[in-house]
Amino acid sequence: MSVDMAIITSLCKRRGFIFQSSEIYGGLASTWDYGPLGVELKRNVKEAWWRANVYERNDVEGLDAAILMHPKVWVASGHVGNFADTLVDCMKCKKRFRVDKLPAGTKKCPECQGDLTEPRQFNLMFKTQLGPVDDPDSMAYLRPETAQGIFVNFDNVVTTMRKKVPFGIAQTGKSFRNEITTGDFTFRSREFEQMEIEFFVKPGTDEEWYRKWVDERFEWYARFGIKRENIRKREHAKDELAHYAKACTDIEYLFPMGWSELEGSPTAPIST
């Protein structure tokens, strides 16, 4: 039996799981506050994930990197130049759509059949200022993902923990994305928490480890009682891959609005 997303949203509020952020002032789109039960549920999920991926393994170390990083990090990673959505606007109803969510070659608005603008790139990173002076030299970014904190601390972890590949680094924490088109309920939120592992392997073993991690992460959900018919693996097509990725497999769940991502299993087998 399918359940309407509006019913789930209403139930979550009534039971104290999640509230619209700044609701008494009209709310802020795509940002959410976790209530008394919601914060406990989220904490339980994070602790179960950490236990399975750090405590129960001897090849993964933990990290808690800062949200703010030197702007050169995001230039070097390609995020400044490539971390963007391609969007079009309807000239009639003014709604905005992601090109990758429209049928190929679409020239008309799916809502009102108005004409669409030419596609434009919108960078997804939030900019902020460091220090008291608002000038270009003080510009920084709120991290759009936790992975870069892992990469820049790779040598620190190797040196202090005396690790050798293959090994991984895990962390959980806040990330921020300037989502232009928001999704259903908590999907495509502007502020969210990630649980992430980067696993470093020897050249030539990346495909083997990639498959191991995809299978292990899929089984983790079944381990907690999620019905197998409601979860699936979906490999990304070449034109879906992130700018840094060699391969990606999403683990998806059958939500009320259809299949959608629970997590992206190791997106890029990166050899070192």
C-alpha positions in Angstrom: 0.0 0.0 0.0 1.5 3.3 -1.1 1.5 6.3 1.3 1.3 9.9 0.2 4.4 11.9 1.2 2.2 14.7 2.7 0.8 12.2 5.2 4.4 11.2 6.2 5.4 14.9 6.5 2.4 15.6 8.7 3.0 12.6 10.9 6.7 13.5 11.4 5.7 16.9 12.7 2.9 15.7 15.0 5.1 13.1 16.6 8.1 15.4 17.1 10.5 13.9 14.5 11.1 16.9 12.2 9.9 20.5 11.8 10.2 23.1 9.1 13.1 25.4 10.0 12.1 28.9 11.1 8.4 27.9 10.8 7.1 30.8 13.0 8.6 33.2 10.5 7.2 31.5 7.4 9.8 28.8 7.1 13.0 28.5 5.1 12.7 26.3 2.1 14.6 23.0 2.2 16.0 23.4 5.7 14.7 21.3 8.6 14.9 21.1 12.4 14.9 17.6 14.1 12.6 17.4 17.1 13.0 15.4 20.3 12.3 12.0 18.6 14.0 13.0 15.3 17.3 13.8 16.9 17.3 10.5 18.7 16.5 8.6 15.6 19.3 10.4 13.7 21.8 9.8 16.5 20.9 6.0 16.5 21.5 5.8 12.7 24.8 7.6 12.9 26.0 5.4 15.8 24.9 2.2 14.0 26.8 3.4 10.8 29.9 4.3 12.8 29.9 1.0 14.7 29.6 -1.0 11.5 32.2 0.9 9.5 34.8 1.9 12.1 34.5 -0.1 15.3 33.8 -3.4 13.6 36.6 -3.0 11.1 40.4 -2.8 11.5 41.0 -1.0 8.2 39.0 2.2 8.7 40.0 5.2 10.9 37.8 8.0 12.1 38.1 11.8 11.4 36.3 15.0 12.2 37.5 17.7 9.8 36.5 21.3 9.9 33.5 22.6 7.9 35.6 25.6 6.7 38.6 24.9 4.5 41.1 26.9 2.5 39.4 28.0 -0.8 42.3 26.4 -2.8 41.0 23.0 -1.6 37.8 23.4 -3.6 39.7 24.8 -6.7 42.0 21.8 -6.6 39.1 19.3 -6.2 37.3 20.7 -9.2 34.3 21.9 -7.2 34.7 25.6 -8.1 34.6 24.8 -11.8 32.4 21.8 -12.0 30.1 21.4 -9.0 27.0 22.7 -10.6 23.5 21.9 -11.8 22.3 22.7 -15.4 19.0 24.4 -15.1 16.3 26.0 -17.3 13.6 28.5 -16.4 10.0 28.7 -17.7 9.4 32.1 -19.1 5.7 31.8 -18.4 5.2 30.4 -14.9 8.8 31.2 -13.8 9.4 27.7 -12.4 12.9 26.3 -12.6 13.9 22.7 -13.6 17.0 20.6 -13.7 17.8 19.6 -17.3 18.7 16.0 -16.2 15.2 15.5 -14.9 13.5 16.5 -18.1 13.0 14.3 -21.2 15.9 14.8 -23.7 15.2 17.7 -26.1 12.4 19.2 -24.0 11.7 22.8 -25.1 8.4 23.3 -23.2 7.6 23.6 -19.5 6.2 20.4 -18.1 3.9 22.4 -15.9 2.3 25.0 -18.2 3.8 24.4 -21.6 5.5 27.7 -21.6 8.9 28.3 -23.4 12.0 27.3 -21.5 15.2 29.4 -21.4 18.6 28.1 -22.6 20.3 25.9 -20.0 22.5 27.7 -17.5 25.0 26.4 -14.9 24.4 27.1 -11.2 27.2 26.4 -8.8 26.0 24.6 -5.7 28.5 25.9 -3.1 27.6 28.4 -0.4 30.0 31.3 -0.2 30.9 33.0 3.1 33.4 35.5 4.4 36.2 34.9 6.9 37.3 37.8 9.1 35.9 41.3 9.6 36.5 42.7 6.1 34.2 41.8 3.2 36.5 41.5 0.2 37.5 38.8 -2.3 40.5 37.8 -0.3 38.3 36.8 2.7 36.0 34.6 0.6 35.5 30.9 1.7 33.0 28.1 1.1 30.8 26.0 3.4 31.8 22.5 2.4 29.5 20.8 0.0 30.7 17.3 1.1 32.9 15.8 3.8 35.3 14.0 1.5 37.7 16.8 0.9 38.5 17.0 4.6 39.5 13.3 4.4 41.7 13.8 1.3 43.7 16.7 2.8 44.3 14.7 6.0 45.4 11.6 4.2 49.1 12.0 5.1 48.3 13.0 8.7 46.3 9.8 9.2 48.9 7.6 7.5 51.7 9.1 9.7 49.9 9.2 13.0 48.1 5.9 12.8 50.9 4.1 10.8 48.4 2.9 8.2 49.2 1.2 4.9 46.8 0.8 1.9 44.3 -0.6 1.7 42.6 1.4 4.4 39.8 3.9 4.8 39.0 7.1 6.6 35.4 7.8 7.8 33.7 10.8 9.1 30.2 12.2 9.8 29.3 15.9 9.7 27.4 18.8 8.3 27.5 19.7 4.6 25.8 22.5 2.7 24.6 22.8 -0.9 22.9 25.8 -2.5 20.1 23.7 -4.0 18.2 25.7 -6.6 15.5 23.1 -7.2 14.5 21.3 -3.9 13.1 17.8 -3.6 10.4 16.0 -1.7 10.5 16.6 2.0 14.1 16.2 3.2 15.5 15.4 -0.2 18.0 17.9 -1.7 18.2 19.9 1.5 20.5 22.9 1.7 21.9 21.8 5.1 22.4 18.1 5.9 24.6 15.5 7.5 26.7 13.1 5.6 28.3 9.8 6.7 31.2 9.1 4.4 34.1 6.8 3.8 37.0 7.2 1.5 38.8 3.9 1.0 42.4 4.0 -0.5 43.6 1.0 -2.4 46.6 -0.3 -4.4 46.6 0.3 -8.2 44.9 -2.6 -10.0 42.7 -3.6 -7.0 40.2 -0.7 -7.2 37.5 -2.7 -9.1 37.6 -5.6 -6.6 37.3 -3.3 -3.6 34.6 -1.2 -5.3 32.4 -4.3 -5.7 33.1 -5.4 -2.1 32.0 -2.1 -0.7 28.9 -1.9 -2.9 27.8 -5.4 -1.7 28.7 -4.7 1.9 26.8 -1.4 2.1 23.7 -3.0 0.4 23.7 -5.8 3.0 24.0 -3.2 5.9 20.4 -2.1 5.1 19.1 -5.6 5.0 20.8 -6.2 8.3 18.5 -3.7 10.0 15.3 -5.2 8.6 14.7 -3.2 5.5 12.8 -5.5 3.0 15.0 -6.5 0.1 12.2 -5.8 -2.4 12.3 -2.1 -1.3 16.0 -1.6 -1.9 18.1 -1.9 -5.0 21.5 -1.2 -6.6 21.6 1.2 -9.5 24.8 1.9 -11.4 25.3 5.3 -12.9 25.5 5.8 -16.6 28.6 7.6 -17.8 26.8 10.9 -18.3 25.6 10.8 -14.7 29.0 10.5 -13.1 30.4 13.3 -10.9 33.4 15.1 -12.4 35.8 13.1 -10.3 34.1 9.7 -10.5 35.2 6.6 -12.4 32.1 4.6 -11.3 29.2 5.0 -8.9 26.4 2.7 -7.7 23.5 4.2 -5.8 21.6 2.1 -3.2 18.0 3.2 -3.6 14.9 2.8 -1.6 11.3 2.7 -2.9 9.9 5.9 -1.3 6.3 7.1 -1.7 7.5 9.3 -4.6 9.4 6.4 -6.3 12.9 5.0 -6.2 15.4 7.5 -4.8 19.0 7.4 -3.4 19.7 6.3 0.2 23.5 6.5 -0.4 26.0 6.6 -3.2 28.3 3.6 -2.7 32.0 4.4 -3.3 31.7 6.9 -6.1 35.2 6.8 -7.4 37.6 4.0 -6.8 40.7 6.2 -6.3 44.0 4.4 -6.3 47.0 5.7 -4.3 
